[in-house]
Amino acid sequence: MTTASTPLAIIVLAAGKGTRMKSDLHKVLHPIAGRPMIDHLMASARELTPERQVVVAGHGREQLEKALGAHAAIAVQEPQLGTGHAVQQAEAALAGFEGDVLILYGDVPFVRAGTMRAMIERLHSDDAPAVVVLGFEPEDPLQYGRILAHDDGRIAMMVEYKDASKEQRACRLCNSGLMAVKSADLFSMLAKVGNDNAQGEYYLVDVVNIATLEGRHCAVITTDDPDEVGGINSRGELAEAEARWQKKRRVQAMADGATLIAPETVFFAWDTQLGRDVTIEPNVVFGPGVTVADDVVIHAFSHLAGATLESGVEVGPYARLRPGAVLKSKSKVGNFVEVKKAVLGEGAKANHLTYLGDAEIGAGANIGAGTITCNYDGYFKHKTIIGERAFIGSNSALVAPVKIGADAIVAAGSAVTRDVADGELRMVRGDQLVKPGWADRFHDAMKKKKAEQDK
């Protein structure tokens, strides 16, 4: 048995209206762990290096076209007349293709590449089944279609729940909807599918019964994880899927050497990368694009997205790292500090109440509380460069574009609009006005006035 040289095509069904989501966003574009659910599925499918990928769309197809770009062909199902009819719409996109076809669902995002591969391998086993179906046994079979199969995995019959008898509904082996079939068989069998059923639709599962009637056999393989084939049709189910994903990712993070003080309060993105001996305190949220090296501490209530943290970095509490934030080794970002598209050099510190945007901060620099890099003029972004070991006093405004030299000092409360040379002190303050006794006279006058009003 070999499948290595057999071309593979992927058909993803995503034509449903998703009415239970009550959303203007296409159902399969709703994110889990910061990634659209269909992207989770397509990423797993890409591990099998498919030659062609087709997404069957209906309502909201423009959104899918924009989201998928050139990564998949879009076939349109209009009107929606069932799953069998949906697969038929992919026939033109697969014209001339000869190989295996894997049929997936855009709202079933967590099918593992290994499971997909097992389906294809079963299709090429010695007994050569016409169709391979992925089955599962949930705790509650609910209204899933049933697979009636022999002990060797050969399918006797498949039936939708609404068409099943009481005895058939007692079967616990359920149909996930996923199939593997050779392209030479798929569309010829679909052409024979009718819609004489309770829904008046063209069921994809009927290809199994058609193959059986023609004297061929079909097979089922069963996933050991029912959650793998869990469909998402509502906001509630989306939240449940997010919770399952996060729980597994937290377990993985700890197994890989990270300490999570309160695991249930930490939320990862699909691509979060953590080194060893990372400590994450409660209520930390990772958006997409975060890489964390070894020995990093992330304190409570911090939010990170698109950031790179090198070894020994300390972040938070209550810090926000936005895309383009790069914290070099042993640098520190403290409470209520926001960093966007800025590099904090090795050992540099911004301990509190600071905004660093479009900036380059040298090694060992110290950024005082309340410092702001004024990077936006209403039309364009401008860069601030702070040299090594520079000291920026509290409550300073650095109006970009501006450069602060190495070892320079900016006095507290300064608004700097011109470059500061290496080793220079820059103090930008108005003269202080002193009027001895003025406050005492003011208080006396106001107290007298208030007393007269209160009479």
Secondary structure, 3 states (H helix, E strand, C coil): CCCCCCCEEEEEEECCCCHHHCCCCCHHHCEECCEEHHHHHHHHHHCCCCCEEEEEECCCHHHHHHHHHHHCEEEECCCCCCHHHHHHCCCHHHCCCCCEEEEEECCCCCCCHHHHHHHHHHHCCCCCCCEEEEEECCCCCCCCCEEEECCCCEEEEEECHHHCCHHHHCCCCEEEEEEEEEHHHHHHHHCCCCCCCCCCCCCCCHHHHHHHHCCCCCEEEECCCHHHHCCCCCHHHHHHHHHHHHHHHHHHHHHCCCEECCHHHCECCCCCEECCCCEECCCCEECCCCEECCCCEECCCCEECCCEECCCCEECCCCEECCCCEECCCCEEEEEEEEEEEEECCCCEEEEEEEEEEEEECCCCEECCCCEEECECCCCECCEEECCCCEECCCCEEECCEEECCCCEECCCCEECCCECCCCEECCCCCCCCCCCHHHHHHHHHHHHHHHHHC
